[in-house]
Amino acid sequence: MNILLDIISVKTYDNYTLELVFENGEKRIFDMKPFLDKKPFVKLLNSSLFSQASVKYGTVVWPGNIDIAPETLWTKSVQAS
């Protein structure tokens, strides 16, 4: 299913996971660890930048012009319990 939903809120956790709320109201958990060895996300590892995640333009962004596609966040996340 191809779905493109905006993120409306994000919360970061110390274990490099993101708690996301999508515009349809679904809360999902996204694990950033598999991405942290790739540019530009490597800048988020062992840095205070990770906790500065915010929502802009319907996706998650960080200072330094770092963002991640909302469709990646949707397809690679799991429903929060």
DSSP file (Angstrom, degrees, kcal/mol; ACC not computed):
  #  RESIDUE AA STRUCTURE BP1 BP2  ACC     N-H-->O    O-->H-N    N-H-->O    O-->H-N    TCO  KAPPA ALPHA  PHI   PSI    X-CA   Y-CA   Z-CA
    1    1 A M              0   0    0      0, 0.0     2,-0.7     0, 0.0     0, 0.0   0.000 360.0 360.0 360.0 120.4    0.0    0.0    0.0
    2    2 A N        +     0   0    0      2,-0.0     2,-0.4     0, 0.0    69,-0.0  -0.761 360.0 169.6 -84.9 116.4    1.5    3.3   -1.0
    3    3 A I        -     0   0    0     -2,-0.7     2,-0.5    68,-0.1    72,-0.1  -0.990  22.0-170.2-132.1 136.0    0.6    5.8    1.7
    4    4 A L        +     0   0    0     -2,-0.4     2,-0.4    70,-0.1    67,-0.1  -0.865  19.8 165.1-129.7  98.3    1.9    9.3    2.2
    5    5 A L        -     0   0    0     -2,-0.5     2,-0.1    65,-0.1    69,-0.1  -0.907  33.2-122.2-115.1 139.9    0.9   10.7    5.5
    6    6 A D        -     0   0    0     -2,-0.4    17,-2.5     1,-0.0     2,-0.4  -0.477  22.6-123.5 -74.6 149.2    2.4   13.8    7.2
    7    7 A I  E     -A   22   0A   0     51,-2.1    15,-0.3    15,-0.2    51,-0.2  -0.774  24.0-175.9 -87.3 138.1    3.9   13.5   10.6
    8    8 A I  E     +     0   0A   0     13,-3.5     2,-0.3    -2,-0.4    14,-0.2   0.608  65.9  13.1-111.4 -17.5    2.3   15.9   13.1
    9    9 A S  E     -A   21   0A   0     12,-1.3    12,-2.1    45,-0.1     2,-0.3  -0.990  57.5-166.5-155.8 154.5    4.5   15.2   16.2
   10   10 A V  E     -A   20   0A   0     -2,-0.3     2,-0.4    10,-0.2    10,-0.2  -0.997   1.6-172.1-140.7 142.7    7.8   13.6   17.1
   11   11 A K  E     -A   19   0A   0      8,-1.8     8,-3.1    -2,-0.3     2,-0.3  -0.999  17.4-143.7-132.3 134.2    9.3   12.6   20.4
   12   12 A T  E     -A   18   0A   0     -2,-0.4     2,-0.3     6,-0.2     6,-0.2  -0.681   9.2-159.0 -99.0 153.2   12.9   11.3   20.7
   13   13 A Y  E >>  -A   17   0A   0      4,-1.8     3,-1.5    -2,-0.3     4,-0.5  -0.924  31.1-113.1-127.2 155.1   14.3    8.7   23.1
   14   14 A D  T 34 S+     0   0    0     -2,-0.3    36,-0.0     1,-0.3    37,-0.0   0.696 112.3  65.4 -60.9 -20.6   17.8    8.0   24.2
   15   15 A N  T 34 S-     0   0    0      2,-0.1    -1,-0.3     1,-0.0    18,-0.3   0.152 121.5-102.1 -90.1  20.9   17.9    4.7   22.4
   16   16 A Y  T <4 S+     0   0    0     -3,-1.5    16,-2.7     1,-0.2    17,-0.5   0.841  79.8 132.8  62.5  37.2   17.7    6.6   19.0
   17   17 A T  E  <  -AB  13  31A   0     -4,-0.5    -4,-1.8    14,-0.2     2,-0.4  -0.860  45.1-145.2-112.3 156.2   14.1    5.8   18.5
   18   18 A L  E     -AB  12  30A   0     12,-2.8    12,-2.7    -2,-0.3     2,-0.7  -0.963   4.1-147.9-118.3 133.9   11.4    8.3   17.4
   19   19 A E  E     -AB  11  29A   0     -8,-3.1    -8,-1.8    -2,-0.4     2,-0.4  -0.922  28.8-169.5 -98.1 118.3    7.8    8.2   18.6
   20   20 A L  E     -AB  10  28A   0      8,-3.3     8,-2.6    -2,-0.7     2,-0.5  -0.839  20.4-159.5-113.1 143.1    5.8    9.6   15.7
   21   21 A V  E     -AB   9  27A   0    -12,-2.1   -13,-3.5    -2,-0.4   -12,-1.3  -0.992  18.6-154.0-118.9 123.9    2.2   10.6   15.3
   22   22 A F  E >   -A    7   0A   0      4,-2.6     3,-2.6    -2,-0.5   -15,-0.2  -0.502  31.5-102.3 -93.3 164.0    0.9   10.7   11.8
   23   23 A E  T 3  S+     0   0    0    -17,-2.5   -16,-0.1     1,-0.3    -1,-0.1   0.696 120.4  62.4 -62.3 -19.1   -2.0   12.8   10.5
   24   24 A N  T 3  S-     0   0    0    -18,-0.2    -1,-0.3     2,-0.1     3,-0.1   0.405 120.9-107.6 -84.1   3.6   -4.3    9.8   10.6
   25   25 A G  S <  S+     0   0    0     -3,-2.6     2,-0.3     1,-0.3    -2,-0.1   0.343  73.0 141.9  90.1  -6.2   -3.8    9.7   14.4
   26   26 A E        -     0   0    0     -5,-0.1    -4,-2.6     1,-0.0     2,-0.5  -0.522  41.9-147.1 -75.4 133.9   -1.7    6.6   14.3
   27   27 A K  E     +B   21   0A   0     -2,-0.3    53,-2.6    -6,-0.2     2,-0.3  -0.881  24.9 175.3-100.7 127.7    1.3    6.5   16.7
   28   28 A R  E     -BC  20  79A   0     -8,-2.6    -8,-3.3    -2,-0.5     2,-0.5  -0.920  26.5-132.7-134.2 156.6    4.3    4.6   15.5
   29   29 A I  E     -BC  19  78A   0     49,-3.2    49,-2.5    -2,-0.3     2,-0.5  -0.941  18.6-166.6-113.0 129.2    7.9    3.9   16.6
   30   30 A F  E     -B   18   0A   0    -12,-2.7   -12,-2.8    -2,-0.5     2,-0.7  -0.968  12.5-145.0-119.4 127.3   10.8    4.4   14.3
   31   31 A D  E     -B   17   0A   0     45,-0.5   -14,-0.2    -2,-0.5     4,-0.1  -0.819  13.3-175.4 -92.8 113.2   14.3    3.0   15.0
   32   32 A M    >>  +     0   0    0    -16,-2.7     3,-2.2    -2,-0.7     4,-0.8   0.632  61.2  94.4 -81.3 -14.7   17.0    5.3   13.7
   33   33 A K  G >4 S+     0   0    0    -17,-0.5     3,-1.1     1,-0.3     4,-0.2   0.848  79.8  54.8 -52.5 -42.7   19.9    3.1   14.6
   34   34 A P  G 34 S+     0   0    0      0, 0.0    -1,-0.3     0, 0.0     3,-0.3   0.688 111.1  47.7 -65.1 -13.9   20.2    1.4   11.2
   35   35 A F  G X4 S+     0   0    0     -3,-2.2     3,-1.9     1,-0.1     6,-0.2   0.572  85.8  88.4 -98.4 -12.5   20.5    4.8    9.6
   36   36 A L  T << S+     0   0    0     -3,-1.1     9,-0.2    -4,-0.8    -1,-0.1   0.530  83.1  56.5 -74.4  -5.2   23.1    6.3   11.8
   37   37 A D  T 3  S+     0   0    0     -3,-0.3     2,-0.3    -4,-0.2    -1,-0.3   0.302  97.9  80.1-101.7   8.8   26.1    5.0    9.8
   38   38 A K  S X> S-     0   0    0     -3,-1.9     4,-1.4     0, 0.0     3,-0.6  -0.874  89.2 -71.5-115.7 146.3   24.8    6.8    6.7
   39   39 A K  T 34 S+     0   0    0     -2,-0.3    -2,-0.1     1,-0.3    -3,-0.0  -0.514 111.2  11.7 -70.2 144.5   25.1   10.4    5.6
   40   40 A P  T >4 S+     0   0    0      0, 0.0     3,-1.5     0, 0.0    -1,-0.3  -0.962 122.8  61.1 -89.9   4.1   23.7   12.8    6.7
   41   41 A F  G X> S+     0   0    0     -3,-0.6     3,-2.4     1,-0.3     4,-0.5   0.695  83.0  80.6 -70.3 -19.0   22.4   10.9    9.8
   42   42 A V  G >< S+     0   0    0     -4,-1.4     3,-1.0     1,-0.3    -1,-0.3   0.790  83.1  66.6 -56.9 -26.7   25.9   10.0   11.1
   43   43 A K  G <4 S+     0   0    0     -3,-1.5    -1,-0.3     1,-0.2     6,-0.3   0.709  93.8  59.3 -66.2 -19.8   25.9   13.6   12.5
   44   44 A L  G X4 S+     0   0    0     -3,-2.4     3,-1.0    -4,-0.2     6,-0.6   0.681  82.3 100.8 -83.2 -18.5   23.1   12.6   14.9
   45   45 A L  T << S-     0   0    0     -3,-1.0     3,-0.1    -4,-0.5     4,-0.1  -0.483  99.1  -5.1 -73.7 133.9   25.1    9.8   16.6
   46   46 A N  T 3  S+     0   0    0     -2,-0.2     2,-0.3     1,-0.2    -1,-0.3   0.873 113.8 109.1  52.0  43.0   26.6   10.6   20.0
   47   47 A S  S X  S-     0   0    0     -3,-1.0     3,-0.7     1,-0.0     4,-0.3  -0.961  80.2-122.1-143.4 156.7   25.5   14.2   19.6
   48   48 A S  T 3  S+     0   0    0     -2,-0.3     3,-0.4     1,-0.2     4,-0.3   0.584  98.3  85.9 -75.5  -8.0   22.8   16.4   21.2
   49   49 A L  T >  S+     0   0    0     -6,-0.3     3,-2.1     1,-0.2    -1,-0.2   0.874  76.2  64.5 -60.2 -38.7   21.4   16.9   17.7
   50   50 A F  G X  S+     0   0    0     -3,-0.7     3,-1.2    -6,-0.6    -1,-0.2   0.900  99.5  51.8 -55.3 -43.4   19.2   13.8   17.8
   51   51 A S  G 3  S+     0   0    0     -3,-0.4    -1,-0.3    -4,-0.3   -39,-0.2   0.555  96.3  72.1 -72.6  -5.5   17.1   15.1   20.6
   52   52 A Q  G <   +     0   0    0     -3,-2.1    -1,-0.3    -4,-0.3    -2,-0.2   0.192  68.0 139.0 -94.0  16.4   16.5   18.3   18.6
   53   53 A A    <   +     0   0    0     -3,-1.2     2,-0.3     9,-0.1     9,-0.2  -0.296  24.2 168.1 -59.7 143.1   14.2   16.6   16.2
   54   54 A S  E     -D   61   0B   0      7,-2.3     7,-2.9   -45,-0.1     2,-0.5  -0.912  35.1-101.8-146.5 174.3   11.1   18.6   15.2
   55   55 A V  E     +D   60   0B   0     -2,-0.3     2,-0.3     5,-0.2     5,-0.2  -0.905  43.0 156.0-107.9 126.9    8.4   18.4   12.6
   56   56 A K  E >   +D   59   0B   0      3,-2.2     3,-1.9    -2,-0.5   -49,-0.1  -0.989  67.7   3.1-143.9 142.5    8.4   20.7    9.5
   57   57 A Y  T 3  S-     0   0    0     -2,-0.3     3,-0.1     1,-0.3    -1,-0.0   0.769 129.5 -58.7  56.7  27.4    6.8   20.2    6.1
   58   58 A G  T 3  S+     0   0    0      1,-0.3   -51,-2.1   -51,-0.2    -1,-0.3   0.593 120.6  76.6  81.9  10.9    5.1   17.0    7.3
   59   59 A T  E <  S-D   56   0B   0     -3,-1.9    -3,-2.2   -53,-0.2     2,-0.4  -0.850  86.8 -84.2-141.6 179.0    8.3   15.2    8.2
   60   60 A V  E     +DE  55  68B   0      8,-0.6     8,-1.4    -2,-0.3     2,-0.3  -0.735  46.5 178.5 -91.4 133.4   11.0   15.0   10.9
   61   61 A V  E     -DE  54  67B   0     -7,-2.9    -7,-2.3    -2,-0.4     6,-0.2  -0.918  13.6-161.4-131.8 157.8   13.9   17.4   10.6
   62   62 A W  E  >  - E   0  66B   0      4,-2.9     4,-1.5    -2,-0.3     3,-0.5  -0.915  39.0 -84.0-130.5 159.3   17.1   18.2   12.6
   63   63 A P  T  4 S+     0   0    0      0, 0.0   -11,-0.1     0, 0.0    -1,-0.0  -0.261 109.6  51.6 -57.0 152.3   19.3   21.3   12.7
   64   64 A G  T  4 S-     0   0    0      1,-0.1   -15,-0.0    -3,-0.0     0, 0.0   0.659 129.9 -73.8  90.4  17.1   21.9   21.2   10.0
   65   65 A N  T  4 S+     0   0    0     -3,-0.5     2,-0.5     1,-0.2    -1,-0.1   0.867  87.3 149.7  65.4  37.8   19.5   20.6    7.1
   66   66 A I  E  <  +E   62   0B   0     -4,-1.5    -4,-2.9   -26,-0.0     2,-0.3  -0.891  11.6 151.5-104.7 129.9   18.9   16.9    8.0
   67   67 A D  E     -E   61   0B   0     -2,-0.5     2,-0.4    -6,-0.2    -6,-0.2  -0.941  31.0-140.7-147.7 172.0   15.6   15.3    7.3
   68   68 A I  E     -E   60   0B   0     -8,-1.4    -8,-0.6    -2,-0.3     5,-0.0  -0.996  33.5-100.0-139.1 141.1   14.1   12.0    6.5
   69   69 A A    >>  -     0   0    0     -2,-0.4     4,-1.9     1,-0.1     3,-0.5  -0.324  23.0-135.7 -64.0 136.1   11.3   11.1    4.1
   70   70 A P  H 3> S+     0   0    0      0, 0.0     4,-2.0     0, 0.0     5,-0.1   0.831 105.3  58.2 -63.2 -30.8    7.9   10.6    5.7
   71   71 A E  H 3> S+     0   0    0      2,-0.2     4,-2.5     1,-0.2     5,-0.2   0.851 105.6  50.0 -68.4 -31.2    7.3    7.5    3.6
   72   72 A T  H <> S+     0   0    0     -3,-0.5     4,-2.2     2,-0.2    -1,-0.2   0.917 109.3  51.5 -66.5 -44.0   10.4    6.0    5.1
   73   73 A L  H  < S+     0   0    0     -4,-1.9     4,-0.2     1,-0.2    -2,-0.2   0.874 114.5  43.8 -60.8 -37.3    9.2    6.8    8.5
   74   74 A W  H >< S+     0   0    0     -4,-2.0     3,-0.9     2,-0.2    -2,-0.2   0.954 116.9  42.2 -72.3 -51.6    5.9    5.2    7.8
   75   75 A T  H 3< S+     0   0    0     -4,-2.5    -2,-0.2     1,-0.2    -3,-0.2   0.782 119.4  42.9 -72.4 -26.7    7.1    2.0    6.1
   76   76 A K  T 3< S+     0   0    0     -4,-2.2   -45,-0.5    -5,-0.2    -1,-0.2   0.288 100.4  86.0-104.1  10.3   10.0    1.3    8.5
   77   77 A S    <   -     0   0    0     -3,-0.9     2,-0.3    -4,-0.2   -47,-0.2  -0.640  66.2-137.2-104.3 166.5    8.1    2.0   11.7
   78   78 A V  E     -C   29   0A   0    -49,-2.5   -49,-3.2    -2,-0.2     2,-0.1  -0.910  31.7 -93.7-121.7 152.2    6.0   -0.2   13.8
   79   79 A Q  E     -C   28   0A   0     -2,-0.3   -51,-0.3   -51,-0.2     2,-0.1  -0.407  43.6-119.3 -64.5 133.2    2.7    0.6   15.5
   80   80 A A              0   0    0    -53,-2.6   -53,-0.2   -60,-0.2    -1,-0.1  -0.447 360.0 360.0 -72.2 145.6    3.2    1.8   19.1
   81   81 A S              0   0    0     -2,-0.1    -1,-0.1   -53,-0.0    -2,-0.1   0.461 360.0 360.0 -93.4 360.0    1.6   -0.3   21.7
